[in-house]
Amino acid sequence: MLLLLLTIFFTLLMPPKRKPPHVARAYPEEKKNINH
C-alpha cells in the first residue's frame, strides 16, 4: 500500500514525459487528466 502511495506521489511530481510506461498503464485516467 505504501509503495502505491509513493508511486502516485512521484507520478504527480514528475512531468508526464518522464513518466514510466508501467505507471501510465496503471493510471490511464490520471494521464488523461494531465493531458487536459
Secondary structure as GFF3:
##gff-version 3
##sequence-region A 1 36
A	DSSP	alpha_helix	2	13	.	.	.	ID=ss1
A	DSSP	three_ten_helix	16	18	.	.	.	ID=ss2
A	DSSP	alpha_helix	21	26	.	.	.	ID=ss3
A	DSSP	alpha_helix	28	35	.	.	.	ID=ss4
###
